[in-house]
């Protein structure tokens, strides 16, 4: 198909080229040879009367005009996908839809393990791919269906839905006799801590908050890379971990742990699901969002805590 003498198939190639900024990698994604991909880039350069991608050392960099084109081209392709390829009606028991979802290991444990189990019961043909929430561009580029994240990480301009509110608790080994039924801030600061750090800068979110509110740091003795290892790494020690209440309650069923209130009130964390606006009207996508919300609300009614659950 051509529009104003432009082969619209070339927009798919341009989208990939601008993302990869590498002929070899783009060719692999487009299932083309390198020479054919170079030829496509030549045709695009001719049409737009711009180099689009220029070689700088070993890398290719987009021109200012290419950067200006990138967002509207991606939006057009996403609109086509959601408006034309999405079926207006669907049958969950026979659907073969594949969903890509970015969520932390904590959310996989306390939410998506149940979601996937429930989907297997009512829509066994639906498949899932769970991805780490490390690349915010996955959502803005429309490469995933959902991303689950705390409120302060939400993207402006993309739809979202509050799933639940989460509190933090302190977790210690059940045989740690140095701590009673309560914990002072002084004890908390003096104890050895197990903590989670994420990203290239190894960010510790609770540290930032403690410093801003109290001007103190924890004594970090073990740093891990995911939430699920926190409770396992305090067993057999006198160390302490600060973690999500839902995950702490889950592990307390299987490990020898004690759960204590935090010595200071840590702000409630609000977990949201968010998606690209092009998927807002997709009936299958909307159906999945509704099932996720129903499941988390049902789960918290069956296992109540002091967490407030939003109504749909």
N, C-alpha and C positions, 0 to 999 in steps of 0.2 A: 504494500500500500504506500502511496506517495501523497505527501501533503506539501503544497507549495514547492514541488519538485524535490522534496526530501523523502528518501526511503525511510519510513518510520522504524523499520527494523534496525536501522543504524543507531537509533536512540538507545536501544538496549545495549549495543556495543559501547556507545559513548559513556553510558552510565557505569559500565564495568571498567572501562579504561580510566575514567576519572577517579574511581575508587581505588583501583589497584596501582595506577601510575607506573605500570610495568607491562610491557608487551607480552612477555612470556607468561606471567600469571594471568593476564587478561585472556590470552589465547586458551589457556587451560579451562577457565570458567566458561568461555564461549564455545568450547569444543571446536576450535579452529586451529589451523596451523599458525605459526608465528608470521609467516609471510602474508597469509590471508588477513590476519589481524592488522598488520602494518598497512595493507592495502585499504582496509576499512578506515583506519585513521587518516590515510591520505584523502579518501573521499570526504570524510568529515571536515578536514582542514579546507578542502576546496569549497565545500558548501558554505561553511561559516566564515570563510576568508580570514582564518585565524589559525595559528599553530596549535592551539589547544593544549598540547603537551610538548614541552621542550626538554631536551637532555641537559641535565646539570650534573656533571661528574658521572657517577654510576646510576643516578636516579633520574626519573622524568618528573617534572613539576608542571602543574597546570598553569596556564596563563590567567591573568585577571579576568579575561572574558570567559574562559572555561569555568572558573570558579563561580561566575555569575550565572552560567547555564546549569550548573550541577543540581541546585535545589529544584528549579522548575521541571527539569527533566525527570528527576526522581519522583516528584509529585505526580506528573503525568502517568508514569509507569505504574505507580501505586494505585492511582485512580482507575486505570484500565484493569488492573488485577482485581480490585475489590468490586468494581461495578459490572464488569463483563464476565470475568471468569468465575466469580462466586455465584453459586446457584441460589435462586430466590427462595426455594423451598428445600428442605433437607429432612432426612430420616436418621436420627442419631443411631439406632441399632444397626444400620447398614452403612453408615458413613465411613469413609477411609481417610478422613482429614488428618493431616500431620501438623501438630502445633509445636512451635519453638517458644520456649519460655525461659527467661533469665531470672534466676532467683538464687539466693544464698543457700548454703547447706542447711542453715537453721530453718529456712522456710520450706525447703524440701522435706525436712524431718517432721515439722509440726503441721504442715498444710498439704503439700503436694503428694506426700506418700498416701494420704487419705483421698485426695482428688483422683489420683491415678487408679487407686483401688476401686473407687466409685465408678469412674468412667469405664473400667473393665466390665463392670456389672451391667451398665445400661447402654454402653456404646463400645463394644469390644474391638471394633475395627479402627477406632481413633488411636493414633500413636503420638508419642511425646518425645521431645528432645529438650533436655534440661541443660541450660548453659549458665556459666558464671556471670554475674552482673558487672563484669569488669569494663565493658565497652559500651558507654551510653549511646554511641553512634549506631549501635544495632537497632535501637528503637527509632531514632530519628530517620534512619535510612529505610525503615520498614522491613528489616530483615528478620525480625522476630514478631511473634503474635502478642506476647505479654511480657512485661517486666514488673517484678514486685520489688518495692523499695520503700524506705522510710520517707516521710513527708518532705524533709528538707532537700531530698535529691530529685524531686519531681521536675519534669520538663515543662516549661511554659508553652502553652499552646496545644498540648496533647491531652486528650481526655483521661480521666482517672476515677477511681472508686476506692473509698476507704474500706478496708477489709476488717481490721481489728486494731485495738490498742494494746500495747504490750508494756509490762513493767519489768524492771530488773530486780534480781535477788542476788544474794551471796550464797555460795555453795562451798561447803567444807566436807572433808572426810568425816564419817560418823564417829570415828574413834579419836578425833582431835579433841583432847580434853583441855586444851588451852583456851577454848572458847565456850562460853555458856550458851544461854538461850537468846542472848542479845549481843550486839556488837557496837562498840563505840567507834567514833571516827579515829581516835588515837590507835586503837587496836587494829583497825582496818589499814591504816597507813603503815604500821610497823610490821604487819604480816608479809610474808612472801606471796606474790601474786602470780597466777597463770592468766595470760591475756591473749587476745587475738589481734593480729596486725594484718592489714590488707593493703594492696596496691603497691606500686613501685616505691612509694615513700614510707611504706610500713606504718600507715596511719593507725593511731590508737585513739578512738573517738572518746572514750571515757576519760583518758588523760587530759585531753583538751578541755573537757567540761570541768574536771576537778581543778585544773589550774585556774580557769576563769572564775570559778565560784569560791574556791578556798585557798588557792595559791599553793597546792600541794601535789606531789606526784606519788604514785604507788611504787613499791619496791618490786620491780618486775624480775622474777626468777626464771620463768619459762614463758616464751612467746611462741604461739602456734599460728597456723594459717587458716583454721576453720573453727566454727563454733562447736561442732560435735566432739572435738577432742578435748575441750576445756574440762568437763567433769571427769574424764578418764585420767587426766594428768594430775589431779589433786588426790586421788585415792592413794592411801599409804603414806601421805605426807601431812604436814601441818600448814600447807599452803591454802590459799583461798582463790576463788574465781567469782567474778561478777558476770552474770549472764541473764539471758531472757528467761522469764518465769515459765513459759510454756515448755521450753526445752529442758529446763532444770527439773520440772515435775516429771517429764518423760523419763529422764535418766535416773531419777530417784527410785523408779520402780525396779531398776535392774542393778544399780550400783549402790554401794554402802555410802550414802551421802546424807548430809543434813542441809536443809535450806533455811536461811535466815534472812530477815529484812535487811536491806542496805542501811548503813548507819546515817546516811543523809538521803534526802528525797531526790532521786534521779528523775529527770523529766520523763513523762510517759512517751513512749515511742509509738507513732502512728504508722502502720504499714498500709501502703496503697498498692493496687494494681493499676498499671497504666498501659496504654496501647496507642499505636499510631492512629491519628484521626481518620485515615482512609479506611480503617477497619470498623469504624463506629457503627455502620449500618449493616455489616455482614451478619446474616442471621445465625450462622453456626458459631461465629465468634461471640456474638451476644449471648447465645445459649450457654456456651462454656463459662462466660463471666458470671452469669446468673447461677449456674450450678456451683461454682467456686464460692460465691457469697453465701448461698444457702448452706453449703457444707460447713463453713467455718462458724456460722451462726448456730447451726444445729449442734456442732461439736461443743461449743461453749455453753449451750444450754444443758447438755448432758454432763459436762464437767465444769461447773461454775467456779469462777474465781472472782477476784475483785476487779477484773478487767471489764470495761464497758464495751459492749459490742454494738456497732451501729445498726440501724434498721435499714432495709433496702428501700 
